[in-house]
Amino acid sequence: MAFVASAPAVSSRRHYNQGLDSARCIVRSRISFLKLRRVNAIALEAAVKEDPEQLSPLITPKRTTDFQTLFRRFCKVAQPYWLDSKEGNQAILRLSSVFALTLASTGTSVAFSYLGRSFDNALTNKNREEFVKHLIYYLGLMVATLPVYVIRGYARDTLALRWRAWMTKRYMAQYFSQRSYYNIQSLALIDNPDQRVVDDIGSFTRTALVFTMTLFHSITDLASFSGILYRIYPPLFGVLLVYSIGGTGISFLLGKDLMNLNFVQEKSEADFRFGMVRVRENAESIAFYGGEKDELQLLLERFKQAFSNYSKLLIASRNLRFFQIFYNNLIQILPAAVVAPFYFAGKVDFGIVSQSFYAFSSVLYDLSLVVDEFQSLSSFSAVVDRLGEFSDILDQQGVVNASELSTIKSIETTESGVLIEVSTLTLLSPQHTLTLVEGLSFRMIAGQNLLITGPSGSGKTSFLRAIAGLWKSGQGTIARNAAMDVFFVPQKPYMTLGTLRQQLLYPTWSTDGEKKHDQESKHSDADLMEVLRRVKLEQLLERSFHLDANADWSSVLSLGEQQRLAFARLLLSKPKLALLDEATSAIDEATEAYLYRLLLESGTCVMSVGHRSTLRKFHTHLLFFSPQISGTSISEWSLQDLPQRTSFE
Ligand SMILES: Nc1ncnc2c1ncn2[C@@H]1O[C@H](COP(=O)(O)OP(=O)(O)OP(=O)(O)O)[C@@H](O)[C@H]1O
């Protein structure tokens, strides 16, 4: 069966004939894209109305997050480890032991308060015997309870580490599923996802546990010491409540800007770091351009953003600090001021004064957590916000696709011999601003090879993206053979971090490369060396590289060598269909012809994007995308047969 292109039913607009010896030239027809865009707009609007939060990050990334959203995000991020994970039960047991140790530390504090009272009384009564006895008790209790404090901290931090490991794995798995990493990048959904995984998760788990424990400690301290305070002098307890609630309220007022400032700080630090990483990755291009001054300026601008935001953060913290220091210093004299009249009246002894001070400051220390730790609380809420937003975006990947009425359908065909079948395909750019292909229909069967040409920017790579399932905006259907494996080779081959062996086996080395010493390994060392020889890269092994040599391959190899390495990958994986996007653009014509011959002889069919006319002889059909008509978003295409050749010479 020949390469078939079916003409859509609606009227044709413009005929594009290449004038080659084509069997036929099919012209695509026009359909109403205004209608299609309107359908998209209505779909998005409806989805936003139904659940504005679900889609909001796609439309306008907002920055001031209300408390309700923040709380929802906290629960969403924190909950799964404890309730849904396999190690959840064990984690809850560990958490219970940390709670138990915290209770023990509160008990220890109460014991210290009574010992301290007797100690002070012995001192003021000049009772040497009592003094020595209580000194020994004090030292004994200190040594005996030391492990409680140390082990509590250790148990809490190891639990935070386990939680972090679990969350990191989970977020990474989600990030790499449904190509979320690609959608997030190409649609610019959120900033710096890498920082959210690397830094934010660690800081979230650690801080969440520290705050939970401190809160618990505060409550138990409050319960234990308020009784003591109430017994000493009831108004002292009232003073304590008014003081701590008032202090918390004032610090909220003074520090309310801190949360937003912390959010922006996280983002600007991450942007600055990313800029530095890009310089490292593109060092050679920058050096060729001599772009040091521009790079420096750009990076300094990013640093300036981090710097100026941090300056604002320092000012906000300074203002808060005025209040915090005043507040904390007042704790030193407040209980004494309240109890002193009783002491002077001889109603209580000195030990009571010191115990009331100890109890008052213990409870206040915990209750004033919000005041003292407002800075850390606000950066914690920024972390919760960033992680929650990331989690929402990851969860939305499926929802957003499903909510688009005009999504290209990807289906599988089992029809024998059919590799790809494209039906009335209309392809839009992800933001729906461009119509790249309209009404394209054809089927490609085994033995056929398609060359896609056209001017720069006409949509050739985008069409391959649609075939690979990366871009889905538009209409129509792309059916791929269920039993067929497809291999995509971009113009700039991706060189993974790792050994030469891992380059050759990418993207399957994690399953194959690890088994290199195993009998089951699909590719022996001899196979790998042979394929290097076939793509004329045997000199790599001669240049003191061996298969397990590690190098920064994208800088060590020339672009042409990288493209040949990509062909070696192709030859090893032997797919039924290869999508080649200008995959030989940096290779001389003779080597290009040699590589195409190798590939076609291995039984792989190709769908290539390329500008060189020398490529025609390796293809049976030509799909031409013409330039967009200026002032419109309409593109043309034509499809024709190429002369059949019995040999490639
Ligand atoms: N992520 C994107 N979002 C919006 N538009 C995009 C995106 N990527 C590409 N485009 C636009 O889509 C159009 C087609 O791009 P494409 O890369 O498919 O062109 P091409 O024909 O392969 O060009 P070339 O021959 O230069 O590689 C271009 O106008 C491009 O600017």
The ligand as a Tripos MOL2 file, in Angstrom:
@<TRIPOS>MOLECULE
LIG
   31    33     1     0     0
SMALL
NO_CHARGES

@<TRIPOS>ATOM
      1 N1          7.0880   26.2510   23.4020 N.pl3     1 LIG1
      2 C1          6.6320   27.0180   22.4320 C.ar      1 LIG1
      3 N2          5.6200   27.8670   22.6530 N.ar      1 LIG1
      4 C2          5.1190   28.6620   21.6740 C.ar      1 LIG1
      5 N3          5.5720   28.6740   20.4140 N.ar      1 LIG1
      6 C3          6.5830   27.8570   20.1110 C.ar      1 LIG1
      7 C4          7.1690   26.9870   21.0900 C.ar      1 LIG1
      8 N4          8.1540   26.2890   20.4890 N.ar      1 LIG1
      9 C5          8.1890   26.7060   19.2070 C.ar      1 LIG1
     10 N5          7.2590   27.6400   18.9850 N.ar      1 LIG1
     11 C6          6.9790   28.3450   17.7260 C.3       1 LIG1
     12 O1          6.3740   27.4120   16.8410 O.3       1 LIG1
     13 C7          6.7860   27.6870   15.5070 C.3       1 LIG1
     14 C8          7.2890   26.3970   14.8890 C.3       1 LIG1
     15 O2          8.4560   25.9910   15.5740 O.3       1 LIG1
     16 P1          9.2460   24.7010   15.0940 P.3       1 LIG1
     17 O3         10.3680   24.4910   16.0530 O.co2     1 LIG1
     18 O4          8.2890   23.5980   14.9240 O.co2     1 LIG1
     19 O5          9.7930   25.1920   13.6850 O.3       1 LIG1
     20 P2         10.6980   24.4120   12.6320 P.3       1 LIG1
     21 O6          9.9440   24.3950   11.3480 O.co2     1 LIG1
     22 O7         11.1340   23.0950   13.1730 O.co2     1 LIG1
     23 O8         11.9100   25.4260   12.5520 O.3       1 LIG1
     24 P3         13.4770   25.1710   12.2690 P.3       1 LIG1
     25 O9         13.6210   24.6680   10.8720 O.co2     1 LIG1
     26 O10        14.0660   26.5340   12.4560 O.co2     1 LIG1
     27 O11        13.9630   24.1880   13.3100 O.co2     1 LIG1
     28 C9          7.8550   28.7580   15.5990 C.3       1 LIG1
     29 O12         7.2600   29.9940   15.2000 O.3       1 LIG1
     30 C10         8.2450   28.7820   17.0460 C.3       1 LIG1
     31 O13         8.6210   30.0750   17.4430 O.3       1 LIG1
@<TRIPOS>BOND
     1     1     2 1
     2     2     3 ar
     3     2     7 ar
     4     3     4 ar
     5     4     5 ar
     6     5     6 ar
     7     6     7 ar
     8     6    10 ar
     9     7     8 ar
    10     8     9 ar
    11     9    10 ar
    12    10    11 1
    13    11    12 1
    14    11    30 1
    15    12    13 1
    16    13    14 1
    17    13    28 1
    18    14    15 1
    19    15    16 1
    20    16    17 2
    21    16    18 1
    22    16    19 1
    23    19    20 1
    24    20    21 2
    25    20    22 1
    26    20    23 1
    27    23    24 1
    28    24    25 2
    29    24    26 1
    30    24    27 1
    31    28    29 1
    32    28    30 1
    33    30    31 1
@<TRIPOS>SUBSTRUCTURE
     1 LIG1         1 GROUP 0 **** ****
